Amino acid sequence: MVKALFLSPMVPSFDLAVTGRFFTDLLGFSLAFQSPTYAIYQKDHLTVHLLPAGENIGQMEFYLEVDDVDELWASMKDKVQRLKVREPFNQEYMMREVHIEVPATKTLLMVGQVIKG
């Protein structure tokens, strides 16, 4: 059975730097990763991910970190055939991910695990 490690909100921002300062200056988070189009802030065992807001600003995203994304994918791939899904792939920020659109919502669930090594 796959173990859930973290659940992180994905916050769309019109200005990643301004939103990042909100989390660092007011809430005591620290910058864990930054690129021109993505940032991750962490505090204790919690993370918040920032990404650019666009035409789908009303869309919600959240991130579930697990210990084995490929095992989870193997257990669910036959159950998500009618959903919009992106099969496991590696991200530049050293995470292996599966993306799944949550049914009857405008919500994207990103499930990932740290790529080791």
VMD Tcl script that builds the backbone (N, CA, C; Angstrom):
set m [mol new atoms 351]
animate dup $m
set s [atomselect $m all]
$s set {name element resname resid chain x y z} {
  {N N MET 1 A 0.837 -1.182 0.000}
  {CA C MET 1 A 0.000 0.000 0.000}
  {C C MET 1 A 0.881 1.244 0.000}
  {N N VAL 2 A 0.578 2.175 -0.847}
  {CA C VAL 2 A 1.345 3.414 -0.966}
  {C C VAL 2 A 1.057 4.316 0.233}
  {N N LYS 3 A 2.095 4.912 0.786}
  {CA C LYS 3 A 1.966 5.784 1.940}
  {C C LYS 3 A 1.916 7.246 1.491}
  {N N ALA 4 A 0.904 7.991 1.937}
  {CA C ALA 4 A 0.823 9.428 1.666}
  {C C ALA 4 A 1.796 10.140 2.593}
  {N N LEU 5 A 2.605 11.044 2.045}
  {CA C LEU 5 A 3.606 11.755 2.831}
  {C C LEU 5 A 3.204 13.197 3.115}
  {N N PHE 6 A 2.710 13.926 2.109}
  {CA C PHE 6 A 2.341 15.330 2.252}
  {C C PHE 6 A 1.192 15.654 1.313}
  {N N LEU 7 A 0.431 16.678 1.650}
  {CA C LEU 7 A -0.582 17.243 0.768}
  {C C LEU 7 A -0.315 18.733 0.731}
  {N N SER 8 A -0.017 19.277 -0.449}
  {CA C SER 8 A 0.401 20.673 -0.572}
  {C C SER 8 A -0.500 21.453 -1.510}
  {N N PRO 9 A -0.911 22.660 -1.105}
  {CA C PRO 9 A -1.691 23.495 -2.016}
  {C C PRO 9 A -0.819 24.047 -3.135}
  {N N MET 10 A -1.446 24.229 -4.294}
  {CA C MET 10 A -0.807 24.839 -5.463}
  {C C MET 10 A -1.504 26.184 -5.650}
  {N N VAL 11 A -0.803 27.284 -5.418}
  {CA C VAL 11 A -1.415 28.602 -5.403}
  {C C VAL 11 A -1.071 29.357 -6.688}
  {N N PRO 12 A -2.087 29.675 -7.527}
  {CA C PRO 12 A -1.825 30.481 -8.716}
  {C C PRO 12 A -1.539 31.924 -8.303}
  {N N SER 13 A -0.494 32.518 -8.872}
  {CA C SER 13 A -0.074 33.868 -8.504}
  {C C SER 13 A 0.140 34.726 -9.744}
  {N N PHE 14 A -0.260 35.998 -9.656}
  {CA C PHE 14 A 0.014 36.947 -10.734}
  {C C PHE 14 A 1.417 37.521 -10.611}
  {N N ASP 15 A 2.083 37.322 -9.447}
  {CA C ASP 15 A 3.453 37.786 -9.232}
  {C C ASP 15 A 4.102 36.840 -8.221}
  {N N LEU 16 A 4.901 35.879 -8.722}
  {CA C LEU 16 A 5.485 34.854 -7.859}
  {C C LEU 16 A 6.342 35.448 -6.737}
  {N N ALA 17 A 7.082 36.528 -7.023}
  {CA C ALA 17 A 7.951 37.130 -6.009}
  {C C ALA 17 A 7.133 37.752 -4.878}
  {N N VAL 18 A 6.091 38.479 -5.211}
  {CA C VAL 18 A 5.242 39.105 -4.194}
  {C C VAL 18 A 4.564 38.047 -3.337}
  {N N THR 19 A 4.011 37.029 -3.983}
  {CA C THR 19 A 3.350 35.957 -3.238}
  {C C THR 19 A 4.367 35.213 -2.374}
  {N N GLY 20 A 5.557 34.986 -2.905}
  {CA C GLY 20 A 6.612 34.326 -2.139}
  {C C GLY 20 A 6.988 35.104 -0.891}
  {N N ARG 21 A 7.097 36.439 -1.017}
  {CA C ARG 21 A 7.422 37.275 0.150}
  {C C ARG 21 A 6.326 37.186 1.213}
  {N N PHE 22 A 5.080 37.048 0.789}
  {CA C PHE 22 A 3.986 36.865 1.744}
  {C C PHE 22 A 4.259 35.629 2.615}
  {N N PHE 23 A 4.625 34.526 1.985}
  {CA C PHE 23 A 4.856 33.293 2.735}
  {C C PHE 23 A 6.131 33.358 3.574}
  {N N THR 24 A 7.181 34.031 3.087}
  {CA C THR 24 A 8.421 34.108 3.866}
  {C C THR 24 A 8.337 35.161 4.968}
  {N N ASP 25 A 7.906 36.373 4.619}
  {CA C ASP 25 A 7.929 37.480 5.577}
  {C C ASP 25 A 6.845 37.380 6.646}
  {N N LEU 26 A 5.665 36.936 6.278}
  {CA C LEU 26 A 4.561 36.901 7.227}
  {C C LEU 26 A 4.406 35.558 7.933}
  {N N LEU 27 A 4.723 34.475 7.231}
  {CA C LEU 27 A 4.429 33.154 7.777}
  {C C LEU 27 A 5.664 32.324 8.105}
  {N N GLY 28 A 6.855 32.853 7.793}
  {CA C GLY 28 A 8.085 32.162 8.170}
  {C C GLY 28 A 8.479 30.976 7.314}
  {N N PHE 29 A 7.918 30.881 6.104}
  {CA C PHE 29 A 8.332 29.818 5.185}
  {C C PHE 29 A 9.688 30.178 4.590}
  {N N SER 30 A 10.419 29.198 4.088}
  {CA C SER 30 A 11.674 29.460 3.394}
  {C C SER 30 A 11.580 28.903 1.974}
  {N N LEU 31 A 12.330 29.514 1.078}
  {CA C LEU 31 A 12.335 29.093 -0.321}
  {C C LEU 31 A 13.076 27.766 -0.458}
  {N N ALA 32 A 12.414 26.762 -1.030}
  {CA C ALA 32 A 13.022 25.447 -1.231}
  {C C ALA 32 A 13.414 25.222 -2.677}
  {N N PHE 33 A 12.676 25.821 -3.613}
  {CA C PHE 33 A 12.969 25.684 -5.050}
  {C C PHE 33 A 12.390 26.889 -5.763}
  {N N GLN 34 A 13.126 27.354 -6.788}
  {CA C GLN 34 A 12.616 28.471 -7.578}
  {C C GLN 34 A 13.087 28.365 -9.014}
  {N N SER 35 A 12.169 28.580 -9.937}
  {CA C SER 35 A 12.489 28.742 -11.354}
  {C C SER 35 A 11.664 29.934 -11.822}
  {N N PRO 36 A 11.819 30.367 -13.059}
  {CA C PRO 36 A 11.026 31.512 -13.522}
  {C C PRO 36 A 9.505 31.264 -13.488}
  {N N THR 37 A 9.094 29.997 -13.503}
  {CA C THR 37 A 7.661 29.712 -13.589}
  {C C THR 37 A 7.131 28.855 -12.439}
  {N N TYR 38 A 7.927 28.658 -11.384}
  {CA C TYR 38 A 7.481 27.763 -10.319}
  {C C TYR 38 A 8.306 28.016 -9.066}
  {N N ALA 39 A 7.687 27.919 -7.903}
  {CA C ALA 39 A 8.421 28.066 -6.645}
  {C C ALA 39 A 7.783 27.177 -5.587}
  {N N ILE 40 A 8.626 26.670 -4.701}
  {CA C ILE 40 A 8.157 25.859 -3.582}
  {C C ILE 40 A 8.712 26.482 -2.301}
  {N N TYR 41 A 7.830 26.709 -1.335}
  {CA C TYR 41 A 8.218 27.231 -0.035}
  {C C TYR 41 A 7.895 26.177 1.008}
  {N N GLN 42 A 8.728 26.096 2.051}
  {CA C GLN 42 A 8.501 25.071 3.062}
  {C C GLN 42 A 8.663 25.634 4.457}
  {N N LYS 43 A 7.975 24.999 5.375}
  {CA C LYS 43 A 8.100 25.315 6.798}
  {C C LYS 43 A 7.758 24.040 7.551}
  {N N ASP 44 A 8.640 23.639 8.436}
  {CA C ASP 44 A 8.479 22.381 9.156}
  {C C ASP 44 A 8.314 21.264 8.118}
  {N N HIS 45 A 7.218 20.540 8.129}
  {CA C HIS 45 A 6.997 19.470 7.150}
  {C C HIS 45 A 5.941 19.857 6.127}
  {N N LEU 46 A 5.692 21.152 5.973}
  {CA C LEU 46 A 4.662 21.629 5.065}
  {C C LEU 46 A 5.270 22.355 3.885}
  {N N THR 47 A 4.620 22.282 2.738}
  {CA C THR 47 A 5.047 23.046 1.576}
  {C C THR 47 A 3.852 23.724 0.930}
  {N N VAL 48 A 4.129 24.830 0.273}
  {CA C VAL 48 A 3.161 25.503 -0.578}
  {C C VAL 48 A 3.870 25.757 -1.906}
  {N N HIS 49 A 3.191 25.461 -3.002}
  {CA C HIS 49 A 3.761 25.595 -4.337}
  {C C HIS 49 A 3.103 26.786 -5.022}
  {N N LEU 50 A 3.906 27.622 -5.676}
  {CA C LEU 50 A 3.390 28.778 -6.405}
  {C C LEU 50 A 3.627 28.574 -7.892}
  {N N LEU 51 A 2.616 28.910 -8.698}
  {CA C LEU 51 A 2.733 28.823 -10.144}
  {C C LEU 51 A 2.008 30.007 -10.750}
  {N N PRO 52 A 2.329 30.377 -11.990}
  {CA C PRO 52 A 1.706 31.551 -12.594}
  {C C PRO 52 A 0.200 31.368 -12.785}
  {N N ALA 53 A -0.548 32.419 -12.434}
  {CA C ALA 53 A -1.984 32.440 -12.694}
  {C C ALA 53 A -2.190 32.789 -14.160}
  {N N GLY 54 A -3.219 32.225 -14.752}
  {CA C GLY 54 A -3.498 32.490 -16.153}
  {C C GLY 54 A -4.985 32.556 -16.397}
  {N N GLU 55 A -5.379 32.183 -17.589}
  {CA C GLU 55 A -6.791 32.272 -17.940}
  {C C GLU 55 A -7.662 31.336 -17.125}
  {N N ASN 56 A -7.089 30.300 -16.547}
  {CA C ASN 56 A -7.844 29.358 -15.716}
  {C C ASN 56 A -7.681 29.684 -14.233}
  {N N ILE 57 A -7.701 30.977 -13.898}
  {CA C ILE 57 A -7.418 31.412 -12.538}
  {C C ILE 57 A -8.331 30.769 -11.500}
  {N N GLY 58 A -9.546 30.407 -11.857}
  {CA C GLY 58 A -10.448 29.782 -10.908}
  {C C GLY 58 A -10.096 28.338 -10.606}
  {N N GLN 59 A -9.116 27.813 -11.283}
  {CA C GLN 59 A -8.751 26.420 -11.135}
  {C C GLN 59 A -7.977 26.188 -9.840}
  {N N MET 60 A -8.270 25.088 -9.181}
  {CA C MET 60 A -7.565 24.692 -7.956}
  {C C MET 60 A -6.607 23.559 -8.291}
  {N N GLU 61 A -5.466 23.550 -7.638}
  {CA C GLU 61 A -4.519 22.458 -7.780}
  {C C GLU 61 A -4.007 22.101 -6.400}
  {N N PHE 62 A -3.718 20.833 -6.186}
  {CA C PHE 62 A -3.049 20.450 -4.956}
  {C C PHE 62 A -2.122 19.288 -5.230}
  {N N TYR 63 A -1.153 19.127 -4.336}
  {CA C TYR 63 A -0.058 18.197 -4.543}
  {C C TYR 63 A -0.045 17.176 -3.414}
  {N N LEU 64 A -0.092 15.908 -3.773}
  {CA C LEU 64 A -0.013 14.815 -2.802}
  {C C LEU 64 A 1.321 14.113 -3.017}
  {N N GLU 65 A 2.190 14.177 -2.017}
  {CA C GLU 65 A 3.470 13.473 -2.117}
  {C C GLU 65 A 3.306 12.088 -1.511}
  {N N VAL 66 A 3.782 11.075 -2.236}
  {CA C VAL 66 A 3.693 9.681 -1.802}
  {C C VAL 66 A 5.075 9.050 -1.808}
  {N N ASP 67 A 5.164 7.835 -1.306}
  {CA C ASP 67 A 6.463 7.159 -1.263}
  {C C ASP 67 A 6.746 6.334 -2.516}
  {N N ASP 68 A 5.729 6.056 -3.358}
  {CA C ASP 68 A 5.959 5.265 -4.575}
  {C C ASP 68 A 4.895 5.586 -5.619}
  {N N VAL 69 A 5.152 6.570 -6.451}
  {CA C VAL 69 A 4.167 7.015 -7.441}
  {C C VAL 69 A 3.923 5.951 -8.514}
  {N N ASP 70 A 4.928 5.172 -8.856}
  {CA C ASP 70 A 4.737 4.132 -9.878}
  {C C ASP 70 A 3.845 3.003 -9.363}
  {N N GLU 71 A 3.992 2.648 -8.099}
  {CA C GLU 71 A 3.110 1.629 -7.512}
  {C C GLU 71 A 1.674 2.150 -7.468}
  {N N LEU 72 A 1.511 3.405 -7.076}
  {CA C LEU 72 A 0.177 3.995 -7.049}
  {C C LEU 72 A -0.427 4.015 -8.448}
  {N N TRP 73 A 0.369 4.411 -9.450}
  {CA C TRP 73 A -0.117 4.434 -10.832}
  {C C TRP 73 A -0.559 3.041 -11.282}
  {N N ALA 74 A 0.216 2.031 -10.960}
  {CA C ALA 74 A -0.137 0.660 -11.340}
  {C C ALA 74 A -1.482 0.248 -10.733}
  {N N SER 75 A -1.764 0.714 -9.526}
  {CA C SER 75 A -3.016 0.342 -8.868}
  {C C SER 75 A -4.210 1.148 -9.365}
  {N N MET 76 A -3.968 2.293 -10.008}
  {CA C MET 76 A -5.087 3.149 -10.403}
  {C C MET 76 A -5.286 3.300 -11.905}
  {N N LYS 77 A -4.309 2.922 -12.724}
  {CA C LYS 77 A -4.381 3.255 -14.156}
  {C C LYS 77 A -5.621 2.704 -14.858}
  {N N ASP 78 A -6.143 1.576 -14.435}
  {CA C ASP 78 A -7.355 1.029 -15.048}
  {C C ASP 78 A -8.624 1.713 -14.544}
  {N N LYS 79 A -8.508 2.487 -13.473}
  {CA C LYS 79 A -9.671 3.147 -12.870}
  {C C LYS 79 A -9.834 4.593 -13.337}
  {N N VAL 80 A -8.857 5.134 -14.053}
  {CA C VAL 80 A -8.897 6.550 -14.442}
  {C C VAL 80 A -9.061 6.745 -15.952}
  {N N GLN 81 A -9.519 5.715 -16.633}
  {CA C GLN 81 A -9.594 5.763 -18.093}
  {C C GLN 81 A -10.490 6.880 -18.617}
  {N N ARG 82 A -11.508 7.264 -17.872}
  {CA C ARG 82 A -12.433 8.304 -18.335}
  {C C ARG 82 A -12.027 9.696 -17.866}
  {N N LEU 83 A -10.934 9.791 -17.165}
  {CA C LEU 83 A -10.472 11.076 -16.642}
  {C C LEU 83 A -9.316 11.611 -17.478}
  {N N LYS 84 A -9.098 12.917 -17.382}
  {CA C LYS 84 A -7.936 13.531 -18.013}
  {C C LYS 84 A -6.743 13.260 -17.099}
  {N N VAL 85 A -5.747 12.541 -17.611}
  {CA C VAL 85 A -4.609 12.098 -16.810}
  {C C VAL 85 A -3.304 12.285 -17.584}
  {N N ARG 86 A -2.254 12.499 -16.863}
  {CA C ARG 86 A -0.906 12.453 -17.437}
  {C C ARG 86 A -0.159 11.372 -16.677}
  {N N GLU 87 A 0.249 10.339 -17.398}
  {CA C GLU 87 A 0.941 9.199 -16.790}
  {C C GLU 87 A 2.256 9.639 -16.149}
  {N N PRO 88 A 2.877 8.795 -15.314}
  {CA C PRO 88 A 4.097 9.178 -14.604}
  {C C PRO 88 A 5.178 9.747 -15.526}
  {N N PHE 89 A 5.769 10.862 -15.063}
  {CA C PHE 89 A 6.856 11.533 -15.783}
  {C C PHE 89 A 7.716 12.268 -14.770}
  {N N ASN 90 A 8.935 12.612 -15.169}
  {CA C ASN 90 A 9.881 13.284 -14.281}
  {C C ASN 90 A 9.854 14.791 -14.530}
  {N N GLN 91 A 9.856 15.568 -13.439}
  {CA C GLN 91 A 9.866 17.020 -13.501}
  {C C GLN 91 A 11.284 17.541 -13.277}
  {N N GLU 92 A 11.526 18.780 -13.707}
  {CA C GLU 92 A 12.839 19.413 -13.536}
  {C C GLU 92 A 13.205 19.607 -12.069}
  {N N TYR 93 A 12.206 19.679 -11.199}
  {CA C TYR 93 A 12.460 19.912 -9.782}
  {C C TYR 93 A 12.569 18.602 -8.993}
  {N N MET 94 A 12.998 17.546 -9.692}
  {CA C MET 94 A 13.357 16.261 -9.084}
  {C C MET 94 A 12.175 15.538 -8.419}
  {N N MET 95 A 11.021 15.617 -9.071}
  {CA C MET 95 A 9.851 14.871 -8.625}
  {C C MET 95 A 9.349 14.037 -9.795}
  {N N ARG 96 A 8.903 12.829 -9.517}
  {CA C ARG 96 A 8.225 11.973 -10.485}
  {C C ARG 96 A 6.738 12.107 -10.191}
  {N N GLU 97 A 5.937 12.443 -11.218}
  {CA C GLU 97 A 4.558 12.834 -10.981}
  {C C GLU 97 A 3.562 12.142 -11.897}
  {N N VAL 98 A 2.312 12.110 -11.419}
  {CA C VAL 98 A 1.129 11.751 -12.187}
  {C C VAL 98 A 0.166 12.917 -11.988}
  {N N HIS 99 A -0.486 13.375 -13.055}
  {CA C HIS 99 A -1.482 14.440 -12.946}
  {C C HIS 99 A -2.856 13.870 -13.271}
  {N N ILE 100 A -3.844 14.192 -12.441}
  {CA C ILE 100 A -5.202 13.672 -12.613}
  {C C ILE 100 A -6.194 14.809 -12.393}
  {N N GLU 101 A -7.092 14.995 -13.360}
  {CA C GLU 101 A -8.162 15.972 -13.175}
  {C C GLU 101 A -9.238 15.336 -12.295}
  {N N VAL 102 A -9.584 16.002 -11.202}
  {CA C VAL 102 A -10.582 15.479 -10.272}
  {C C VAL 102 A -11.961 15.613 -10.926}
  {N N PRO 103 A -12.749 14.532 -10.972}
  {CA C PRO 103 A -14.043 14.556 -11.658}
  {C C PRO 103 A -14.990 15.628 -11.127}
  {N N ALA 104 A -15.753 16.223 -12.043}
  {CA C ALA 104 A -16.800 17.204 -11.743}
  {C C ALA 104 A -16.270 18.452 -11.046}
  {N N THR 105 A -15.000 18.787 -11.275}
  {CA C THR 105 A -14.402 19.987 -10.678}
  {C C THR 105 A -13.486 20.641 -11.698}
  {N N LYS 106 A -12.900 21.764 -11.307}
  {CA C LYS 106 A -11.806 22.375 -12.060}
  {C C LYS 106 A -10.534 22.217 -11.232}
  {N N THR 107 A -10.329 21.012 -10.712}
  {CA C THR 107 A -9.218 20.753 -9.806}
  {C C THR 107 A -8.261 19.739 -10.413}
  {N N LEU 108 A -6.969 20.046 -10.326}
  {CA C LEU 108 A -5.931 19.146 -10.778}
  {C C LEU 108 A -5.217 18.582 -9.555}
  {N N LEU 109 A -5.173 17.254 -9.460}
  {CA C LEU 109 A -4.415 16.578 -8.410}
  {C C LEU 109 A -3.078 16.151 -9.006}
  {N N MET 110 A -1.990 16.632 -8.417}
  {CA C MET 110 A -0.653 16.224 -8.811}
  {C C MET 110 A -0.150 15.285 -7.715}
  {N N VAL 111 A 0.231 14.071 -8.110}
  {CA C VAL 111 A 0.751 13.092 -7.155}
  {C C VAL 111 A 2.197 12.842 -7.539}
  {N N GLY 112 A 3.101 12.939 -6.560}
  {CA C GLY 112 A 4.499 12.778 -6.894}
  {C C GLY 112 A 5.340 12.210 -5.765}
  {N N GLN 113 A 6.556 11.851 -6.154}
  {CA C GLN 113 A 7.546 11.390 -5.185}
  {C C GLN 113 A 8.897 11.962 -5.561}
  {N N VAL 114 A 9.744 12.130 -4.581}
  {CA C VAL 114 A 11.085 12.644 -4.798}
  {C C VAL 114 A 11.889 11.633 -5.611}
  {N N ILE 115 A 12.584 12.122 -6.641}
  {CA C ILE 115 A 13.498 11.281 -7.411}
  {C C ILE 115 A 14.799 11.224 -6.638}
  {N N LYS 116 A 15.194 10.041 -6.236}
  {CA C LYS 116 A 16.411 9.889 -5.437}
  {C C LYS 116 A 17.615 9.652 -6.335}
  {N N GLY 117 A 18.751 10.184 -5.893}
  {CA C GLY 117 A 19.986 9.933 -6.633}
  {C C GLY 117 A 20.231 10.987 -7.609}
}
mol reanalyze $m
mol bondsrecalc $m
mol representation Tube
mol addrep $m
